[in-house]
Amino acid sequence: MSEDTRSLKGLDWISLLMADVKDGVGVYLSVFLLTVRHWSPDKIGLVIAGPSIIGVLVQGPAGAFIDRTRHKRLLLIVASLIIAVCCLAVVLNSNFYPVLLSQLAVGFTQSVYAPCVAAITLGIVGQAALSQRIGRNESFNHLGNMVAAIIAGLLGRYVSYEAIFYFSIVQCLLLVVAVLVVRERDIDHDLARGAAVDAGQPVGVASMKALLDNRNILVFTVAIALFHFANAPLLPLLGQKMGLADQKNSSLYLSAAIIVAQGVMVFVAKYAGKASENGRKKVLLAAFVLLPVRALLFAFVDNPFALTAIQLLDGIGAGLLGVVTILMIADLSNGTGRFNLLQGVVYAAIGLAAALSSIGAGYVVEHFGYAVGFGTLAAAGALATAFYWLLVPETKDIELAELVGPQAVLGPHGS
């Protein structure tokens, strides 16, 4: 196996194993706290929002650091070990503050995963091959989510909910091994930050002000944040709704919902990578349109089997979103040397939107019920769709001069 092939195989395994690791068991925490710890929805909302709040604070600086560092593999390894410790902390503590602190730590470390893997990918394959490679990464990621959901559902039903957290710890350790499969020498760190290169040397780095002042970047970031404001609480609230209806089988229902969505995403992500080579905007529009439809269906449907089937829509939307978001960020930062910083800014906006939405949705459900909660999120999704279609431009082949302006480039290392 050649060095380059070995590193690409390593990316496959990282994407596969990273599935639930980056979120610290994700939605299962919400159901675990409701059905096993018997917490109220508002407290659960605060804990679920914790990682997003921390993400708002650290995503930008983390992205800037990833642009500069040549130790991207080490960052992934350390983050995975911290996530493993946080999963253990949730199992061993039932009080609010220890669990909250563990999730704040998850928020701090999960800011590393998405930009690091995207940067390593760009550094290995380059901008021209990025569309299909990101589609492959996302396909493996969704396959990993599907397999993990099957295992987690069986563990939650036939062993215990705590066993799901121990399973996540095993995933963290396996992810460390997968990271080591990628050869450091195969990563071009100038390419990994989206720097323009002339005669093998980075030309320069766009100023922070140039990025933040650019209208295209601003409206794209706001649109993605609005999408996640509407989307972030949907699956946790669905899990709670299923848990209240049938606590004994709640982990199986929730796992089935995740499996259905992730199974669809495996194929949609691969399609999205190919389709995006002809333009990004229309491909991503489908994800926005499906979001309010899914939220409205959750509001009025109670049958767990029907709710599970509705997750097909999430599979389509999330499969498109995961691929095209990264590609549009790469488009908007191409030649600036700020690819990972821009990722950090976008993910920080997502984190803020998700945090506000999780807290707000928890209180709405607490006082007005699940139907009103889902209906409110559907309205937010409709607003996000209108904003995206009317204001966000096509980003494929966008010119560097249009992005940052001819006078907005600093020296090779930037500021």
N, C-alpha and C positions, 0 to 999 in steps of 0.2 A: 504493500500500500504506500503510495507516494505521500510526502509530507502534507501537500495541499489537500489530498483526498482524506487523509487522517483527520485534519482539522475540520473539514466539512462534515465528516461523520461525527466528530465531537460536537459540532453545532446541532446536529440532529438529536443527539442524546441530551444535550443541555436543554433544548426546546421541549423534549419529551418529559424530562424529569422536573423541569421548572414549573410545571403546570400549577399545582397547588402550593408549592413551596413559597413562591413570592408573596402570597397572601396569608400565610400562616393558617391554613385550612379553610380560609375564606368563609363561605356562607354557612358551613357546618357549625361555626362558633355561635352564630345567631340562634340556631335551633337548639344547640347544646345548652346555652344559657337559659333559654325559655323552658325547655322540657325537662332538663335534668337539674339545673340550678334554680329554676322557678323565678327568674328575674322578670321584672316588668319591662314592657316594650320600650319605655323611655330610657331606662338604664342601658338596655341592649343597644339602643340607637347611639348613645354616647360612646360606648365601647367600640362599636363598629365604625363610628366616625373618627375615633382617635387616630388611627393610622393615616387617614386622609388629612387631618389637621397638621400632623407632623410633616406629611409629604409636602404640604404647601410651603413650609418653612425651609425644607432641605433639598427639594427637587432641583431648584435652580442652581444653588452652589454645588450640588452633587454632579449635575450635568457639566458645569464648568470644570470641575475637578477631573471628570472622566475625559474631557477634551485634552487635558494636559497630561494625565498620568499614562505611563507605559506599564502599569500593573493592573490591568483590567481583570485578568484572570484571578488575581489575589483578592480583589474586591468581591467577586462573586463567591469565592470560597469562604471568606470571613462572614459575608451576609448570610450564607446558608447555615453556618454554624450558630449564628445568633438566632435565626429563626427556629432552629431545633431547640435551643434553650427556652425560647418564648413558648413554644408548644408544650414543653414539659411544665412550665410555670402555670399554664392554664389548668392542666390536669391536677396539679398539686395544691392549687389555691381556689377557694370558692368565694372569697371576699371581693368586693367591687374594686378596690384600689390596686391590689396586686395584679388582677386580670387587666385592668386599665393600663397599668404601667407596662405590662408585657406587650400589649397591643400598640402602645406608643413606640416601644422598641421595634416592633414589626414595621411600623410606619417609617421609622428612621432607616431601616436596612432595605426595605423593599424598593426604596427610591433608586437603588443600584441596579436592579435586575434588567428592566426594560432598556434603559439607555446603554448599559454595558453590553448586552447581547446584540443590540442593534449596531453598536459601534464596532464590536469584534467582527460582525458579519460584513459591514461596509469595508472594514480594513482588510478583509480576506478577499472578497469578490469584486469590490469596486462599484461605482454608481451605475454603470451600464447593465450589470447583471443583478442589481439589487432587487428589482421587482419580483422576479421568479424565486430568488433565494429567500426573500422575506415571506413570500407565499408558502414556501416549503417549511420555513421555521414555524410559521403559524399553524400549518397543518399538523406538524409533529406536536406542537404545544396543545392543540385541541385534542389530538389523539391521547396525549398524556392525561389531560383533564378527564376524558371519557373513561379510561382505564382506572384512574384514581377514584372516580366517582363510583364505579362498579365495586371496587374493593372497599371503599369507605361505606357504601350503603350496606354491604354484607356485614362488615364489622359492626356498624351501628345497630343493625337488626339482630345479629346472632351472637355478638360478643358484648360490646358496650360502646357508648359514644366515646369514652376515653380512649378506646383502641384506635379511633380515627386519628387522634393526635399522635399516638406512638407511630402509626403508619407514616405520618407526615415527617416525623423525625428520621425515619429510615430513608425517605425520599431526599431529605437534606444531605444525608451522608453519601448517597449515591450520586447526587448532583456534584458534590465535590470531586468525585472520581471522574465524572464526565468532563468537568472543566479542565482537568489535567490532561485529557486526551488531545485538546487543542494545543498545537505547538505555538509557542510565543513568537518564533521566528516567522511564522506565516502571517502575522498581523502587521499591516502597514499603519502605524499610528497617526501619520499625517492624513492618510486616506480615511482613517476611522473617524476623524473629526470633520470631514468634509472640506478640507483645505484645498485651495487651488494650488496646483503644482506646475512648475516650469523647470525643465531640465532636471527633474528629479528632486527639486527643492521646493518647499512650501512658499508660495508667493506672499501671503499675508493673511491676517485675521481681521474680520470685520469688527468694528467697535460694538460694544454692548448697546450704545445709544441708537446706532443705525438699525439694529435688529428690533429693538423695542418701539422705535418710531415708525416702523414700516406698517402700512395699513393692511397689506395682505396677510402678514403674520398676525396682526391684532384680530382681524375678523375671523381668521381660521381658528385661533385659540379660543375666542369667545364661543364660536359655534360648537367646538368639541366639548367645551366646558358645559354648555347648555344641554348637549346630548347626555352627558354623564350625570348632570343634575337630575334629569328625568329618569335615567336608567339605573343608577347605582342602588337605590333601595328596593328595586322590583324583586330580585331573587331572594334577598333576605326576608322581605315581607311575604313572598309566596311560601317560603319555608315555614314561617310562623303560622300562616293560614292553614297549611297542611298539618302542621304539628298540633294545632288546637283541634282540628277535625278528627285526627287519628294519631295519638301520640305513639302508640306501639309501632306503627308502620311508617312513621314520619320520615325516618332516615331513608327508607326504601323509596318512598314517593319523591323525596327531594333528589335522591341520587338518580332516579329515573328521569326526572326533569332535566338534570344536568347532562345525563348521558345522551338524551335525545338532541339537546342543543349542541353539545360538543361533537357528536357524530356528524351532524350536518356541517359544522364548522370545518371539519377535516377536509371536506370536498370543496366547500365554498372558498376557503382561504386559498387553496391552490388555483381555483378559477379567478379569484380576485387579483392574484399576482399577474396572471396572463392578461386579463381584461384591462388592467391599469396601464399596460404599455401603450394603450390607445387613448389614454386620458383618465384622470382620477375622479373628477367631480361627479359625473353621472353614476359611476360605480358606487361611490359612497352615499349618494342620495337615497338609494334603496334602504340602507340601514336606518337613515333618519325617518323615512316614511313608515317603516314597520314598527318603530318604537311606540308611538301613541296607540296604534292598533292593538299591540300586545298588552299595554297597560289597561286599556278599556276592557279587553276580554278578561283579564285577571279580576277586574272589579265586579263583573256580573256572573262569572262562572265559579261554581263551587265543587263540582265533581273532580276528584284528584286525577282521574285518568284524562279528562278533558284539559285540565290545567297542564298536565304533562305534555299533551299534544301541542298546546299553544307554544311551548318552548321551541318548536320548530322555527318560529319566527325569530326567536333570539339567536338560534343557530345561524340563520342567514345574515341577520344584521351584524352580529358580533364577528362572524367570519370575515365580512367585508371591512368592518371598522378596524380590526386589528392589523390588517395588511395595509390598507390605504392610508391610515393615519401616519404610520411610519414613513411611507413613501412621500406623502405630502410634506412632512417635516424635512425629509432629505431634499426634496425639490427646493423648498424655501430657504434651506441653509447651504445648498451646493455652492462650493467655492468660497464660503465665508470662514471656514475653520471653526464654526460654532454649532455643528450638528448636535452634539450632546447637550450643550447649553440650551439650545432651542427645545430639544426633547424635555429637558428639565423644566423649562418655563411652561410648556404645554401640560406636562404631567402635574405641575404645581396647581395650575388652573383647574385641572380635572379633580385633583385632591380637594381643593377648596369647594368646588361644586358638589362633590360627593359627600363631603363632611356636612355642609349646610343642609343638603337634601336628606341625608340619613337622620340627622337630628330633627329636622322639620317633619319628615314622614313619620318618625316614631311618635311625636306628639299629636299629629293629626289622627293617626290610628288609635292612639290611646283615648282620645276624646270624641272622635267622630266615627270610628270604625274603619275596617279595611276597604270597603267599597269607596268611601270618600277619599281615602289615601291613594288608592290606585287611580281614581278619576282625576285627582289633582296632578299626579305624575303624567297622566295622558295629556292634559292641557299643556304642561311644561314641554312635553315631547313635540307637540304640534308647533309651539313657538320656536323650538330649536330647529325644526324642519324648515319653517318659513325663513328664518334668519340665514340658515346655511345656503338655501337656494338663491336668495336674493342678493347676498352680499359676498359670499366666498368665491374667489375666482378659480379658474382652472390653473393648476400649478405645474403641470408637466411642461418641461422645456422653458420655464420661466428664466429670464435673463438675470445674471448677477447684478448688472447695473440697475435694473428695475427694482431688485430686492433691496440693495443697500446704498445705491448711489455711487458715483465714480470716486468720490472723495472720502468714502467711509471705511477705508481699509488701513489697518495699522501694520506694524512690522510682523515678522514671522511668528512671534509668540503672543502677540495681542496684549490686551490688558485685562 
